[in-house]
Amino acid sequence: MGGKVSIRHKPGTYNVYRNLSNTPWRALAEYVDNSLQSFENNLNAIRKVDGLSTKCIVEIIIEPDNQIVIRDNAGGISEKDFERAFEPAHRPADNSGLSEFGMGLKVASIWLADNYEVRTTTVGSQVLKSLEFKLKDVVENSMEELSVVEKAIDQDTHFTEILLTGLSRNAPTGNARQMVKIKSHLSSIYRQFIRNDRLELNVNGEVLHYQEPKILNSPLWNDPNGISCEWKKEINIDTPKYKVYGFIALLETMKQGDAGLSLFRRGRVIEGSHDEKYKHRLISGSPGSPRDKRIFGELELEGFEVSFEKGKFIGNNDFEALFQLIRNELSDARFPLIQQGERYRKVVVSTSEKSVKKIANTLKSSSGGRKIYTPISLPEIAPTFDSKPTPNSSNLDGGSWSYRDDDHEYVIKLEVTGIEGNEHLYQIIDSKKVDLYQTEITARLNLNHSFFKRKPSRMSDDSMEAIVRIVQSLIIAEIYGPTIGLKDQGVMRRLMNTILNS
């Protein structure tokens, strides 16, 4: 038993789909959209079978160079939707939800792979339907229909499973960094559904969770001894044509990856997921400014159109007027969030043991044996240094960094100390040539130095990263000095310490 469904399309259009500007997480999000919409459309029937507490579960399995599997426990593709589900640009009768353009499954599948197979059944139907799309066959034979295979199944069963094979160059490669990015973007895109316990999203065996940024709680920038408050402003703009609601807040700690806005439509992020936040000059200011690194927020937009791949809001002149209204609210003298974001500086007590431990842990976790390749050559003999140890109890592990030229590696092991009376911003404790290919350097960074005491904000995460990079460069330069005839390689360090202490 079975039948046929239309895939009527000009074959050349499939190449256009393959070359669309897209990302793996946005392509995978199309399947999640369909699952969520199917679950919502069939919620009552699903609850009768699975109970009132059931939620939509979507599992994505990525096997690089092999296949991608997407499966869910949603309501399946219904009989009335099945006829149009595989014909491009055939919109659903009700397009007010997440399944809107009638393009998602088809475009995403062709963007990711040459072949896709769909198996689906709806609760109460007693029929499992499956079909297979092979791009090569469809194009070569100018196919306009696909055969549908049907078989009997238990009436309480409900799911959709999609198998992608013949993966394209667009598909995830299995690179660990890329996989982290995919998971982070998907958890960010569907954070509202995850928060409300309406969705369980599982990628390669990991249930995704959204990490909520911490909001700044502090007094006004110009009244450091004043009353602290949470710097979060609720936004609610309602016009005859548009609605915008959500919040804008300040990050507890300035961080570029967390700063910026996430723009939602129908509960899911359109622009501004994970580390690709939306920035508007009226809100975030100039790139790199304090408020650019501290302001963040979530805004649900109604009345605006989006691109068919749901990657951006379509350009609209009303955006300018909208963000001007938001800026006006954020500049209100009674709660000047924009001014606070621009002018507030976190006070850090440099002599605090807790602060020293925090920074040491931050540096250690950010090092990760990071390798940065630099065009320098190896000294024949590594210089020696007078060791000036401080009590072990005051030294904390700040991680290690690795620098390499063509055939040699420099490993800098950084200790962090907050001991009183140490006049050096940094010291080189020891340097030894482990073998022909590696030199190991032990250095110490002093957080109780007057350089930090004069301006505690220098101990913020962003500032510390820059300072440590400079110190690392100075250390390498000092080790490298003898190869270019420098006789007193420590003179620069001693002069710098003298100047900084003056």
Summary of the structure (lengths in Angstrom):
residues: 502
radius of gyration: 28.8
end to end distance: 89.1
largest distance: 89.1
contacts: 1502
relative contact order: 0.09
helix: 32%
strand: 28%
